[in-house]
Amino acid sequence: MATKKIAIVLTSHEPLGDTGKKTGYYVGEAAHPWAEFVDAGYAVDLLSIAGGTPPRDGEDRSDPVQERFLGDADVARQLAGTRAVSDADQADYDAMVLAGGHGTMWDFPDSTALQALVRDVYEHGGVVGAVCHGPAGLVDVRLSDGERLVAGRTVSAFTNAEEDAVGLSDVVPFALQTRLEQAGAKHVGAANWQPQVVRDGRLVTGQNPQSAAGVGSEVLKALADLDPDVV
């Protein structure tokens, strides 16, 4: 039976490498999928790796969707004290989305709790989405048979060219596009800052902030394609 609930996962990591600057999650990459989901009648839980208030890596108040997200009373309540991924139960969710922001590059790949939640949501028939740097949380996910979730899958994520363009290729711990390809994924990228969303079955990935709304929309389409008794 469908739960009509979706989780959006945020990073808890704040230091931007050794630069002395701060990072975190990018508000637009949570806000746009959130808006797609709530407008479709889903409840949304905001989770983070460590729980508590997640750090922000940029926002655009001129974007009405981000303004709506940050002004929403339920969102504000959740952001004041997000539930840790380790405390989440896959049975509560029809789908989950890993929002981006550079912080994800440090704490998403090494979170065994996140890997377990992604695996369990996927293996129980749910939909898994990720946008921009959010696919960092997919690179080391292994299914119960030992195979990597992304192996043989077509995906999109923040490209090496985009990382070069923002001047952080030597700051992030690895190149996301390259790591996904090393894990057996086929990465399909568009030109810098152009929307690019790829759906491969129940896996939905987007390249950059411009792809966030599209990821939300494709997650909903993937859910609509499911037998409601599956999730």
LINWO-V946294 format. One record per backbone hydrogen bond with DSSP energy under -0.5 kcal/mol. CO is the residue of the C=O (numbers start at 0). NH is the residue of the N-H. If there is no record, write none. Layout:
co->(CO	CO)
nh->(NH	NH)
This chain:
co->(3	4	4	5	6	7	8	9	13	14	15	20	23	24	24	25	25	26	26	27	29	30	31	32	33	34	35	36	36	37	42	44	44	45	46	47	51	51	54	57	59	61	62	63	64	65	66	67	68	71	72	73	74	75	77	81	82	83	84	88	89	93	94	95	96	96	97	99	100	101	102	102	103	103	107	109	110	111	112	113	114	115	116	117	118	119	120	121	126	127	128	129	130	131	132	133	134	134	137	140	142	146	147	149	152	152	154	157	158	159	160	161	162	162	163	167	167	173	174	175	176	177	178	179	180	183	184	185	186	190	195	197	197	198	199	201	201	202	203	204	205	207	208	210	211	212	213	214	215	216	217	218	219	220	222	226	226)
nh->(42	93	94	44	96	46	98	48	22	16	18	15	102	26	56	28	29	29	30	31	33	34	35	36	37	38	39	39	41	40	5	7	46	82	9	84	53	81	24	26	62	63	66	67	68	69	70	71	71	75	76	77	78	79	80	51	47	86	87	91	92	126	6	128	8	98	130	25	103	104	105	106	107	108	110	111	114	115	116	117	118	119	120	121	122	123	125	124	95	203	97	205	133	157	135	136	137	138	140	148	145	142	150	152	154	185	187	176	162	163	164	165	167	168	166	170	171	175	178	179	180	181	182	184	183	151	186	154	188	193	206	199	204	200	202	127	203	199	129	197	131	210	211	214	215	216	217	218	219	220	221	222	223	224	225	229	230)
